[in-house]
């Protein structure tokens, strides 16, 4: 998974919504500098921050992740789940183990 693509997607949506990096960062309780690092692909957002961004933008996780694959078209739930797992693995490499939401955890078992 290319985190730079995710960052660019976040940046694009933020700008389409007319938000400055400072305003979005404030809404997410993070620094604007950290948000810019995420948007540039230098940092990976934590899973809670990723979910918060989805909620602030009012978009499903698949919408932010869809550009991380070459041909997304209509993605199945299994494909979206696979992308979320890849995202979680990327976060864990950077920040250590994280607890998955119950619905995702149940689908892994």
Biopython code that builds the backbone (N, CA, C, O; Angstrom):
import numpy as np
from Bio.PDB.StructureBuilder import StructureBuilder

atoms = [
    (1, "UNK", "N", (0.842, -1.181, 0.000)),
    (1, "UNK", "CA", (0.000, 0.000, 0.000)),
    (1, "UNK", "C", (0.882, 1.238, 0.000)),
    (1, "UNK", "O", (1.807, 1.347, 0.806)),
    (2, "UNK", "N", (0.606, 2.145, -0.879)),
    (2, "UNK", "CA", (1.389, 3.363, -0.997)),
    (2, "UNK", "C", (0.741, 4.466, -0.159)),
    (2, "UNK", "O", (-0.307, 5.002, -0.521)),
    (3, "UNK", "N", (1.372, 4.792, 0.955)),
    (3, "UNK", "CA", (0.838, 5.796, 1.878)),
    (3, "UNK", "C", (0.818, 7.177, 1.225)),
    (3, "UNK", "O", (0.002, 8.022, 1.594)),
    (4, "UNK", "N", (1.704, 7.412, 0.261)),
    (4, "UNK", "CA", (1.690, 8.712, -0.432)),
    (4, "UNK", "C", (0.371, 8.939, -1.161)),
    (4, "UNK", "O", (-0.127, 10.064, -1.214)),
    (5, "UNK", "N", (-0.191, 7.878, -1.719)),
    (5, "UNK", "CA", (-1.467, 8.005, -2.418)),
    (5, "UNK", "C", (-2.580, 8.329, -1.422)),
    (5, "UNK", "O", (-3.442, 9.164, -1.694)),
    (6, "UNK", "N", (-2.552, 7.662, -0.268)),
    (6, "UNK", "CA", (-3.538, 7.966, 0.775)),
    (6, "UNK", "C", (-3.422, 9.425, 1.201)),
    (6, "UNK", "O", (-4.429, 10.122, 1.325)),
    (7, "UNK", "N", (-2.195, 9.885, 1.424)),
    (7, "UNK", "CA", (-1.978, 11.279, 1.826)),
    (7, "UNK", "C", (-2.489, 12.261, 0.783)),
    (7, "UNK", "O", (-3.103, 13.274, 1.118)),
    (8, "UNK", "N", (-2.232, 11.956, -0.474)),
    (8, "UNK", "CA", (-2.702, 12.836, -1.550)),
    (8, "UNK", "C", (-4.232, 12.861, -1.591)),
    (8, "UNK", "O", (-4.837, 13.905, -1.837)),
    (9, "UNK", "N", (-4.845, 11.708, -1.350)),
    (9, "UNK", "CA", (-6.308, 11.632, -1.340)),
    (9, "UNK", "C", (-6.878, 12.491, -0.208)),
    (9, "UNK", "O", (-7.856, 13.213, -0.403)),
    (10, "UNK", "N", (-6.269, 12.409, 0.965)),
    (10, "UNK", "CA", (-6.708, 13.224, 2.107)),
    (10, "UNK", "C", (-6.564, 14.700, 1.765)),
    (10, "UNK", "O", (-7.458, 15.501, 2.039)),
    (11, "UNK", "N", (-5.434, 15.053, 1.164)),
    (11, "UNK", "CA", (-5.179, 16.446, 0.778)),
    (11, "UNK", "C", (-6.234, 16.941, -0.218)),
    (11, "UNK", "O", (-6.755, 18.049, -0.087)),
    (12, "UNK", "N", (-6.533, 16.115, -1.200)),
    (12, "UNK", "CA", (-7.511, 16.489, -2.227)),
    (12, "UNK", "C", (-8.892, 16.708, -1.626)),
    (12, "UNK", "O", (-9.557, 17.699, -1.928)),
    (13, "UNK", "N", (-9.320, 15.783, -0.777)),
    (13, "UNK", "CA", (-10.641, 15.919, -0.153)),
    (13, "UNK", "C", (-10.686, 17.148, 0.742)),
    (13, "UNK", "O", (-11.666, 17.893, 0.734)),
    (14, "UNK", "N", (-9.620, 17.360, 1.516)),
    (14, "UNK", "CA", (-9.566, 18.530, 2.398)),
    (14, "UNK", "C", (-9.761, 19.811, 1.597)),
    (14, "UNK", "O", (-10.551, 20.674, 1.978)),
    (15, "UNK", "N", (-9.040, 19.931, 0.491)),
    (15, "UNK", "CA", (-9.135, 21.137, -0.329)),
    (15, "UNK", "C", (-10.507, 21.267, -0.981)),
    (15, "UNK", "O", (-11.044, 22.371, -1.070)),
    (16, "UNK", "N", (-11.082, 20.156, -1.436)),
    (16, "UNK", "CA", (-12.425, 20.197, -2.032)),
    (16, "UNK", "C", (-13.473, 20.650, -1.023)),
    (16, "UNK", "O", (-14.474, 21.273, -1.378)),
    (17, "UNK", "N", (-13.224, 20.328, 0.229)),
    (17, "UNK", "CA", (-14.157, 20.721, 1.290)),
    (17, "UNK", "C", (-13.903, 22.146, 1.783)),
    (17, "UNK", "O", (-14.605, 22.649, 2.660)),
    (18, "UNK", "N", (-12.879, 22.788, 1.195)),
    (18, "UNK", "CA", (-12.586, 24.167, 1.561)),
    (18, "UNK", "C", (-11.939, 24.323, 2.922)),
    (18, "UNK", "O", (-12.056, 25.373, 3.555)),
    (19, "UNK", "N", (-11.256, 23.279, 3.376)),
    (19, "UNK", "CA", (-10.597, 23.318, 4.680)),
    (19, "UNK", "C", (-9.108, 23.588, 4.533)),
    (19, "UNK", "O", (-8.455, 23.047, 3.641)),
    (20, "UNK", "N", (-8.581, 24.418, 5.400)),
    (20, "UNK", "CA", (-7.131, 24.588, 5.472)),
    (20, "UNK", "C", (-6.571, 23.426, 6.280)),
    (20, "UNK", "O", (-7.310, 22.759, 7.004)),
    (21, "UNK", "N", (-5.280, 23.184, 6.161)),
    (21, "UNK", "CA", (-4.677, 22.118, 6.970)),
    (21, "UNK", "C", (-4.806, 22.458, 8.453)),
    (21, "UNK", "O", (-4.965, 21.566, 9.286)),
    (22, "UNK", "N", (-4.738, 23.734, 8.779)),
    (22, "UNK", "CA", (-4.865, 24.159, 10.176)),
    (22, "UNK", "C", (-6.259, 23.845, 10.717)),
    (22, "UNK", "O", (-6.390, 23.364, 11.842)),
    (23, "UNK", "N", (-7.294, 24.110, 9.929)),
    (23, "UNK", "CA", (-8.678, 23.885, 10.366)),
    (23, "UNK", "C", (-8.963, 22.396, 10.519)),
    (23, "UNK", "O", (-9.558, 21.982, 11.515)),
    (24, "UNK", "N", (-8.545, 21.579, 9.540)),
    (24, "UNK", "CA", (-8.775, 20.141, 9.645)),
    (24, "UNK", "C", (-7.991, 19.564, 10.819)),
    (24, "UNK", "O", (-8.508, 18.733, 11.565)),
    (25, "UNK", "N", (-6.757, 19.999, 10.982)),
    (25, "UNK", "CA", (-5.938, 19.519, 12.092)),
    (25, "UNK", "C", (-6.605, 19.838, 13.428)),
    (25, "UNK", "O", (-6.621, 19.010, 14.339)),
    (26, "UNK", "N", (-7.146, 21.029, 13.530)),
    (26, "UNK", "CA", (-7.841, 21.434, 14.757)),
    (26, "UNK", "C", (-9.043, 20.525, 15.016)),
    (26, "UNK", "O", (-9.272, 20.112, 16.153)),
    (27, "UNK", "N", (-9.809, 20.211, 13.970)),
    (27, "UNK", "CA", (-10.975, 19.337, 14.109)),
    (27, "UNK", "C", (-10.570, 17.921, 14.518)),
    (27, "UNK", "O", (-11.353, 17.205, 15.142)),
    (28, "UNK", "N", (-9.344, 17.521, 14.166)),
    (28, "UNK", "CA", (-8.869, 16.171, 14.466)),
    (28, "UNK", "C", (-7.967, 16.121, 15.696)),
    (28, "UNK", "O", (-7.464, 15.058, 16.059)),
    (29, "UNK", "N", (-7.764, 17.271, 16.336)),
    (29, "UNK", "CA", (-6.922, 17.363, 17.543)),
    (29, "UNK", "C", (-5.477, 16.912, 17.281)),
    (29, "UNK", "O", (-4.867, 16.231, 18.106)),
    (30, "UNK", "N", (-4.952, 17.300, 16.131)),
    (30, "UNK", "CA", (-3.547, 17.051, 15.797)),
    (30, "UNK", "C", (-2.945, 18.365, 15.326)),
    (30, "UNK", "O", (-3.669, 19.334, 15.094)),
    (31, "UNK", "N", (-1.630, 18.403, 15.184)),
    (31, "UNK", "CA", (-0.998, 19.627, 14.698)),
    (31, "UNK", "C", (-1.109, 19.702, 13.177)),
    (31, "UNK", "O", (-1.190, 18.679, 12.499)),
    (32, "UNK", "N", (-1.110, 20.911, 12.658)),
    (32, "UNK", "CA", (-1.152, 21.108, 11.206)),
    (32, "UNK", "C", (0.101, 20.527, 10.560)),
    (32, "UNK", "O", (0.048, 20.002, 9.448)),
    (33, "UNK", "N", (1.232, 20.622, 11.265)),
    (33, "UNK", "CA", (2.482, 20.069, 10.734)),
    (33, "UNK", "C", (2.364, 18.554, 10.561)),
    (33, "UNK", "O", (2.811, 18.004, 9.555)),
    (34, "UNK", "N", (1.765, 17.886, 11.540)),
    (34, "UNK", "CA", (1.576, 16.434, 11.446)),
    (34, "UNK", "C", (0.635, 16.083, 10.294)),
    (34, "UNK", "O", (0.886, 15.127, 9.560)),
    (35, "UNK", "N", (-0.444, 16.848, 10.131)),
    (35, "UNK", "CA", (-1.366, 16.619, 9.017)),
    (35, "UNK", "C", (-0.649, 16.780, 7.681)),
    (35, "UNK", "O", (-0.857, 15.985, 6.765)),
    (36, "UNK", "N", (0.180, 17.787, 7.567)),
    (36, "UNK", "CA", (0.924, 17.989, 6.305)),
    (36, "UNK", "C", (1.890, 16.832, 6.048)),
    (36, "UNK", "O", (2.122, 16.462, 4.897)),
    (37, "UNK", "N", (2.453, 16.261, 7.114)),
    (37, "UNK", "CA", (3.330, 15.096, 6.942)),
    (37, "UNK", "C", (2.528, 13.891, 6.441)),
    (37, "UNK", "O", (3.009, 13.115, 5.616)),
    (38, "UNK", "N", (1.317, 13.747, 6.944)),
    (38, "UNK", "CA", (0.446, 12.659, 6.465)),
    (38, "UNK", "C", (0.101, 12.889, 5.002)),
    (38, "UNK", "O", (0.189, 11.973, 4.184)),
    (39, "UNK", "N", (-0.292, 14.114, 4.676)),
    (39, "UNK", "CA", (-0.681, 14.421, 3.297)),
    (39, "UNK", "C", (0.473, 14.263, 2.311)),
    (39, "UNK", "O", (0.252, 13.964, 1.137)),
    (40, "UNK", "N", (1.690, 14.461, 2.782)),
    (40, "UNK", "CA", (2.842, 14.311, 1.889)),
    (40, "UNK", "C", (3.353, 12.870, 1.827)),
    (40, "UNK", "O", (4.253, 12.561, 1.047)),
    (41, "UNK", "N", (2.777, 11.994, 2.648)),
    (41, "UNK", "CA", (3.191, 10.595, 2.644)),
    (41, "UNK", "C", (4.386, 10.302, 3.522)),
    (41, "UNK", "O", (4.923, 9.195, 3.483)),
    (42, "UNK", "N", (4.813, 11.270, 4.314)),
    (42, "UNK", "CA", (5.949, 11.040, 5.216)),
    (42, "UNK", "C", (5.538, 10.362, 6.518)),
    (42, "UNK", "O", (6.372, 9.757, 7.191)),
    (43, "UNK", "N", (4.269, 10.456, 6.874)),
    (43, "UNK", "CA", (3.754, 9.815, 8.087)),
    (43, "UNK", "C", (2.498, 9.029, 7.744)),
    (43, "UNK", "O", (1.781, 9.365, 6.802)),
    (44, "UNK", "N", (2.241, 7.989, 8.511)),
    (44, "UNK", "CA", (1.043, 7.187, 8.370)),
    (44, "UNK", "C", (0.090, 7.555, 9.496)),
    (44, "UNK", "O", (0.491, 7.547, 10.660)),
    (45, "UNK", "N", (-1.158, 7.876, 9.183)),
    (45, "UNK", "CA", (-2.086, 8.179, 10.273)),
    (45, "UNK", "C", (-2.394, 6.912, 11.074)),
    (45, "UNK", "O", (-2.448, 5.816, 10.516)),
    (46, "UNK", "N", (-2.593, 7.069, 12.369)),
    (46, "UNK", "CA", (-3.006, 5.928, 13.181)),
    (46, "UNK", "C", (-4.396, 5.499, 12.724)),
    (46, "UNK", "O", (-5.096, 6.262, 12.058)),
    (47, "UNK", "N", (-4.788, 4.297, 13.076)),
    (47, "UNK", "CA", (-6.119, 3.832, 12.694)),
    (47, "UNK", "C", (-7.204, 4.725, 13.312)),
    (47, "UNK", "O", (-8.156, 5.077, 12.615)),
    (48, "UNK", "N", (-7.097, 5.104, 14.597)),
    (48, "UNK", "CA", (-8.121, 6.021, 15.121)),
    (48, "UNK", "C", (-8.172, 7.354, 14.362)),
    (48, "UNK", "O", (-9.259, 7.887, 14.136)),
    (49, "UNK", "N", (-7.026, 7.895, 13.969)),
    (49, "UNK", "CA", (-7.016, 9.137, 13.207)),
    (49, "UNK", "C", (-7.603, 8.911, 11.813)),
    (49, "UNK", "O", (-8.343, 9.755, 11.308)),
    (50, "UNK", "N", (-7.279, 7.789, 11.198)),
    (50, "UNK", "CA", (-7.843, 7.464, 9.887)),
    (50, "UNK", "C", (-9.370, 7.430, 9.957)),
    (50, "UNK", "O", (-10.053, 7.981, 9.093)),
    (51, "UNK", "N", (-9.896, 6.777, 10.993)),
    (51, "UNK", "CA", (-11.349, 6.705, 11.167)),
    (51, "UNK", "C", (-11.923, 8.087, 11.430)),
    (51, "UNK", "O", (-12.988, 8.424, 10.911)),
    (52, "UNK", "N", (-11.229, 8.891, 12.229)),
    (52, "UNK", "CA", (-11.680, 10.253, 12.498)),
    (52, "UNK", "C", (-11.719, 11.078, 11.213)),
    (52, "UNK", "O", (-12.661, 11.840, 10.997)),
    (53, "UNK", "N", (-10.706, 10.934, 10.361)),
    (53, "UNK", "CA", (-10.705, 11.645, 9.075)),
    (53, "UNK", "C", (-11.895, 11.215, 8.215)),
    (53, "UNK", "O", (-12.549, 12.049, 7.590)),
    (54, "UNK", "N", (-12.168, 9.916, 8.190)),
    (54, "UNK", "CA", (-13.336, 9.428, 7.437)),
    (54, "UNK", "C", (-14.604, 10.075, 7.975)),
    (54, "UNK", "O", (-15.465, 10.500, 7.205)),
    (55, "UNK", "N", (-14.717, 10.147, 9.285)),
    (55, "UNK", "CA", (-15.907, 10.755, 9.889)),
    (55, "UNK", "C", (-15.978, 12.245, 9.599)),
    (55, "UNK", "O", (-17.056, 12.751, 9.289)),
    (56, "UNK", "N", (-14.873, 12.959, 9.688)),
    (56, "UNK", "CA", (-14.863, 14.404, 9.414)),
    (56, "UNK", "C", (-15.225, 14.697, 7.959)),
    (56, "UNK", "O", (-15.921, 15.668, 7.663)),
    (57, "UNK", "N", (-14.741, 13.840, 7.057)),
    (57, "UNK", "CA", (-15.042, 14.013, 5.635)),
    (57, "UNK", "C", (-16.391, 13.401, 5.260)),
    (57, "UNK", "O", (-16.908, 13.644, 4.170)),
    (58, "UNK", "N", (-16.960, 12.603, 6.177)),
    (58, "UNK", "CA", (-18.206, 11.884, 5.931)),
    (58, "UNK", "C", (-18.090, 10.963, 4.717)),
    (58, "UNK", "O", (-18.945, 10.961, 3.832)),
    (59, "UNK", "N", (-17.015, 10.186, 4.701)),
    (59, "UNK", "CA", (-16.778, 9.213, 3.630)),
    (59, "UNK", "C", (-16.431, 7.864, 4.263)),
    (59, "UNK", "O", (-15.877, 7.828, 5.361)),
    (60, "UNK", "N", (-16.750, 6.754, 3.585)),
    (60, "UNK", "CA", (-16.358, 5.441, 4.105)),
    (60, "UNK", "C", (-14.857, 5.225, 3.921)),
    (60, "UNK", "O", (-14.251, 5.845, 3.047)),
    (61, "UNK", "N", (-14.251, 4.359, 4.729)),
    (61, "UNK", "CA", (-12.805, 4.094, 4.605)),
    (61, "UNK", "C", (-12.386, 3.706, 3.185)),
    (61, "UNK", "O", (-11.314, 4.096, 2.723)),
    (62, "UNK", "N", (-13.225, 2.943, 2.500)),
    (62, "UNK", "CA", (-12.902, 2.522, 1.137)),
    (62, "UNK", "C", (-12.706, 3.690, 0.191)),
    (62, "UNK", "O", (-11.941, 3.598, -0.769)),
    (63, "UNK", "N", (-13.398, 4.787, 0.459)),
    (63, "UNK", "CA", (-13.265, 5.967, -0.397)),
    (63, "UNK", "C", (-11.859, 6.562, -0.287)),
    (63, "UNK", "O", (-11.277, 6.968, -1.293)),
    (64, "UNK", "N", (-11.320, 6.614, 0.915)),
    (64, "UNK", "CA", (-9.953, 7.131, 1.071)),
    (64, "UNK", "C", (-8.915, 6.137, 0.569)),
    (64, "UNK", "O", (-7.851, 6.538, 0.096)),
    (65, "UNK", "N", (-9.211, 4.860, 0.665)),
    (65, "UNK", "CA", (-8.237, 3.836, 0.286)),
    (65, "UNK", "C", (-8.295, 3.436, -1.183)),
    (65, "UNK", "O", (-7.386, 2.765, -1.672)),
    (66, "UNK", "N", (-9.353, 3.836, -1.900)),
    (66, "UNK", "CA", (-9.554, 3.315, -3.254)),
    (66, "UNK", "C", (-8.423, 3.642, -4.216)),
    (66, "UNK", "O", (-8.174, 2.858, -5.131)),
    (67, "UNK", "N", (-7.746, 4.730, -4.059)),
    (67, "UNK", "CA", (-6.662, 5.078, -4.981)),
    (67, "UNK", "C", (-5.355, 4.364, -4.659)),
    (67, "UNK", "O", (-4.356, 4.560, -5.350)),
    (68, "UNK", "N", (-5.353, 3.534, -3.612)),
    (68, "UNK", "CA", (-4.128, 2.825, -3.273)),
    (68, "UNK", "C", (-3.959, 1.554, -4.084)),
    (68, "UNK", "O", (-2.932, 0.883, -3.983)),
    (69, "UNK", "N", (-4.968, 1.215, -4.896)),
    (69, "UNK", "CA", (-4.851, 0.077, -5.805)),
    (69, "UNK", "C", (-4.978, 0.592, -7.227)),
    (69, "UNK", "O", (-5.601, 1.627, -7.465)),
    (70, "UNK", "N", (-4.392, -0.121, -8.167)),
    (70, "UNK", "CA", (-4.332, 0.381, -9.540)),
    (70, "UNK", "C", (-5.690, 0.433, -10.230)),
    (70, "UNK", "O", (-5.969, 1.392, -10.949)),
    (71, "UNK", "N", (-6.528, -0.556, -10.034)),
    (71, "UNK", "CA", (-7.845, -0.516, -10.670)),
    (71, "UNK", "C", (-8.894, -0.867, -9.626)),
    (71, "UNK", "O", (-9.115, -2.040, -9.324)),
    (72, "UNK", "N", (-9.530, 0.144, -9.087)),
    (72, "UNK", "CA", (-10.450, -0.113, -7.986)),
    (72, "UNK", "C", (-11.869, -0.368, -8.457)),
    (72, "UNK", "O", (-12.541, -1.240, -7.905)),
    (73, "UNK", "N", (-12.352, 0.361, -9.461)),
    (73, "UNK", "CA", (-13.717, 0.153, -9.923)),
    (73, "UNK", "C", (-14.666, -0.062, -8.765)),
    (73, "UNK", "O", (-14.693, 0.732, -7.824)),
    (74, "UNK", "N", (-15.438, -1.119, -8.823)),
    (74, "UNK", "CA", (-16.307, -1.493, -7.718)),
    (74, "UNK", "C", (-15.535, -2.455, -6.836)),
    (74, "UNK", "O", (-15.204, -3.562, -7.260)),
    (75, "UNK", "N", (-15.249, -2.043, -5.619)),
    (75, "UNK", "CA", (-14.507, -2.902, -4.700)),
    (75, "UNK", "C", (-15.481, -3.705, -3.850)),
    (75, "UNK", "O", (-16.488, -3.184, -3.371)),
    (76, "UNK", "N", (-15.165, -4.969, -3.675)),
    (76, "UNK", "CA", (-15.981, -5.814, -2.809)),
    (76, "UNK", "C", (-15.605, -5.531, -1.352)),
    (76, "UNK", "O", (-14.577, -4.916, -1.068)),
    (77, "UNK", "N", (-16.448, -5.988, -0.454)),
    (77, "UNK", "CA", (-16.151, -5.835, 0.965)),
    (77, "UNK", "C", (-14.847, -6.540, 1.317)),
    (77, "UNK", "O", (-14.071, -6.047, 2.136)),
    (78, "UNK", "N", (-14.607, -7.685, 0.701)),
    (78, "UNK", "CA", (-13.377, -8.433, 0.964)),
    (78, "UNK", "C", (-12.141, -7.629, 0.530)),
    (78, "UNK", "O", (-11.121, -7.634, 1.219)),
    (79, "UNK", "N", (-12.239, -6.946, -0.607)),
    (79, "UNK", "CA", (-11.115, -6.130, -1.071)),
    (79, "UNK", "C", (-10.880, -4.937, -0.152)),
    (79, "UNK", "O", (-9.734, -4.592, 0.136)),
    (80, "UNK", "N", (-11.952, -4.310, 0.306)),
    (80, "UNK", "CA", (-11.807, -3.185, 1.233)),
    (80, "UNK", "C", (-11.211, -3.672, 2.538)),
    (80, "UNK", "O", (-10.336, -3.016, 3.104)),
    (81, "UNK", "N", (-11.675, -4.823, 3.028)),
    (81, "UNK", "CA", (-11.126, -5.392, 4.256)),
    (81, "UNK", "C", (-9.639, -5.690, 4.095)),
    (81, "UNK", "O", (-8.855, -5.466, 5.017)),
    (82, "UNK", "N", (-9.252, -6.191, 2.932)),
    (82, "UNK", "CA", (-7.845, -6.469, 2.663)),
    (82, "UNK", "C", (-7.028, -5.178, 2.696)),
    (82, "UNK", "O", (-5.920, -5.171, 3.234)),
    (83, "UNK", "N", (-7.547, -4.093, 2.137)),
    (83, "UNK", "CA", (-6.854, -2.813, 2.177)),
    (83, "UNK", "C", (-6.742, -2.280, 3.606)),
    (83, "UNK", "O", (-5.710, -1.731, 3.992)),
    (84, "UNK", "N", (-7.807, -2.447, 4.382)),
    (84, "UNK", "CA", (-7.757, -1.995, 5.777)),
    (84, "UNK", "C", (-6.713, -2.795, 6.542)),
    (84, "UNK", "O", (-5.976, -2.233, 7.352)),
    (85, "UNK", "N", (-6.642, -4.087, 6.298)),
    (85, "UNK", "CA", (-5.617, -4.908, 6.964)),
    (85, "UNK", "C", (-4.208, -4.452, 6.578)),
    (85, "UNK", "O", (-3.321, -4.381, 7.428)),
    (86, "UNK", "N", (-4.007, -4.146, 5.302)),
    (86, "UNK", "CA", (-2.703, -3.652, 4.853)),
    (86, "UNK", "C", (-2.385, -2.324, 5.525)),
    (86, "UNK", "O", (-1.243, -2.067, 5.908)),
    (87, "UNK", "N", (-3.403, -1.486, 5.664)),
    (87, "UNK", "CA", (-3.225, -0.206, 6.327)),
    (87, "UNK", "C", (-2.849, -0.412, 7.792)),
    (87, "UNK", "O", (-1.950, 0.254, 8.305)),
    (88, "UNK", "N", (-3.536, -1.334, 8.464)),
    (88, "UNK", "CA", (-3.243, -1.633, 9.867)),
    (88, "UNK", "C", (-1.812, -2.145, 10.004)),
    (88, "UNK", "O", (-1.089, -1.725, 10.908)),
    (89, "UNK", "N", (-1.401, -3.044, 9.120)),
    (89, "UNK", "CA", (-0.031, -3.558, 9.164)),
    (89, "UNK", "C", (0.986, -2.435, 9.002)),
    (89, "UNK", "O", (2.014, -2.418, 9.679)),
    (90, "UNK", "N", (0.697, -1.499, 8.102)),
    (90, "UNK", "CA", (1.580, -0.358, 7.897)),
    (90, "UNK", "C", (1.663, 0.486, 9.170)),
    (90, "UNK", "O", (2.743, 0.935, 9.555)),
    (91, "UNK", "N", (0.528, 0.697, 9.811)),
    (91, "UNK", "CA", (0.500, 1.461, 11.067)),
    (91, "UNK", "C", (1.283, 0.737, 12.155)),
    (91, "UNK", "O", (2.029, 1.360, 12.911)),
    (92, "UNK", "N", (1.111, -0.584, 12.232)),
    (92, "UNK", "CA", (1.796, -1.356, 13.264)),
    (92, "UNK", "C", (3.310, -1.329, 13.070)),
    (92, "UNK", "O", (4.060, -1.320, 14.046)),
    (93, "UNK", "N", (3.757, -1.317, 11.827)),
    (93, "UNK", "CA", (5.198, -1.232, 11.574)),
    (93, "UNK", "C", (5.760, 0.078, 12.090)),
    (93, "UNK", "O", (6.888, 0.133, 12.579)),
    (94, "UNK", "N", (4.964, 1.134, 11.978)),
    (94, "UNK", "CA", (5.425, 2.452, 12.404)),
    (94, "UNK", "C", (5.220, 2.693, 13.893)),
    (94, "UNK", "O", (6.069, 3.304, 14.541)),
    (95, "UNK", "N", (4.085, 2.213, 14.454)),
    (95, "UNK", "CA", (3.722, 2.587, 15.816)),
    (95, "UNK", "C", (3.559, 1.430, 16.778)),
    (95, "UNK", "O", (3.323, 1.665, 17.964)),
    (96, "UNK", "N", (3.672, 0.196, 16.329)),
    (96, "UNK", "CA", (3.474, -0.947, 17.205)),
    (96, "UNK", "C", (2.061, -1.506, 17.083)),
    (96, "UNK", "O", (1.238, -0.975, 16.338)),
    (97, "UNK", "N", (1.783, -2.591, 17.825)),
    (97, "UNK", "CA", (0.480, -3.260, 17.725)),
    (97, "UNK", "C", (-0.686, -2.329, 18.060)),
    (97, "UNK", "O", (-0.581, -1.466, 18.931)),
    (98, "UNK", "N", (-1.802, -2.525, 17.347)),
    (98, "UNK", "CA", (-3.019, -1.764, 17.611)),
    (98, "UNK", "C", (-4.184, -2.728, 17.726)),
    (98, "UNK", "O", (-4.141, -3.832, 17.182)),
    (99, "UNK", "N", (-5.206, -2.319, 18.421)),
    (99, "UNK", "CA", (-6.410, -3.128, 18.594)),
    (99, "UNK", "C", (-7.367, -2.842, 17.439)),
    (99, "UNK", "O", (-7.685, -1.686, 17.159)),
    (100, "UNK", "N", (-7.820, -3.899, 16.775)),
    (100, "UNK", "CA", (-8.762, -3.744, 15.665)),
    (100, "UNK", "C", (-10.181, -3.575, 16.194)),
    (100, "UNK", "O", (-10.522, -4.100, 17.254)),
    (101, "UNK", "N", (-11.012, -2.834, 15.446)),
    (101, "UNK", "CA", (-12.419, -2.740, 15.822)),
    (101, "UNK", "C", (-13.057, -4.133, 15.814)),
    (101, "UNK", "O", (-12.647, -4.984, 15.026)),
    (102, "UNK", "N", (-14.051, -4.384, 16.673)),
    (102, "UNK", "CA", (-14.645, -5.728, 16.785)),
    (102, "UNK", "C", (-15.134, -6.324, 15.471)),
    (102, "UNK", "O", (-14.954, -7.521, 15.244)),
    (103, "UNK", "N", (-15.753, -5.518, 14.590)),
    (103, "UNK", "CA", (-16.273, -6.071, 13.329)),
    (103, "UNK", "C", (-15.145, -6.593, 12.443)),
    (103, "UNK", "O", (-15.284, -7.646, 11.821)),
    (104, "UNK", "N", (-14.041, -5.872, 12.382)),
    (104, "UNK", "CA", (-12.903, -6.316, 11.550)),
    (104, "UNK", "C", (-12.241, -7.514, 12.197)),
    (104, "UNK", "O", (-11.873, -8.467, 11.510)),
    (105, "UNK", "N", (-12.085, -7.477, 13.521)),
    (105, "UNK", "CA", (-11.469, -8.585, 14.234)),
    (105, "UNK", "C", (-12.266, -9.868, 14.037)),
    (105, "UNK", "O", (-11.682, -10.934, 13.843)),
    (106, "UNK", "N", (-13.603, -9.778, 14.085)),
    (106, "UNK", "CA", (-14.466, -10.952, 13.906)),
    (106, "UNK", "C", (-14.306, -11.543, 12.512)),
    (106, "UNK", "O", (-14.366, -12.762, 12.348)),
    (107, "UNK", "N", (-14.102, -10.698, 11.511)),
    (107, "UNK", "CA", (-13.960, -11.176, 10.131)),
    (107, "UNK", "C", (-12.600, -11.840, 9.915)),
    (107, "UNK", "O", (-12.433, -12.606, 8.967)),
    (108, "UNK", "N", (-11.623, -11.552, 10.790)),
    (108, "UNK", "CA", (-10.316, -12.190, 10.651)),
    (108, "UNK", "C", (-10.346, -13.634, 11.154)),
    (108, "UNK", "O", (-9.611, -14.493, 10.669)),
    (109, "UNK", "N", (-11.217, -13.880, 12.141)),
    (109, "UNK", "CA", (-11.270, -15.213, 12.776)),
    (109, "UNK", "C", (-11.974, -16.236, 11.938)),
    (109, "UNK", "O", (-12.092, -17.392, 12.344)),
]
sb = StructureBuilder()
sb.init_structure("model")
sb.init_model(0)
sb.init_chain("A")
sb.init_seg("    ")
for serial, (resi, resn, name, xyz) in enumerate(atoms, 1):
    if name == "N":
        sb.init_residue(resn, " ", resi, " ")
    sb.init_atom(name, np.array(xyz, "f"), 0.0, 1.0, " ", f" {name:<3s}", serial, name[0])
structure = sb.get_structure()
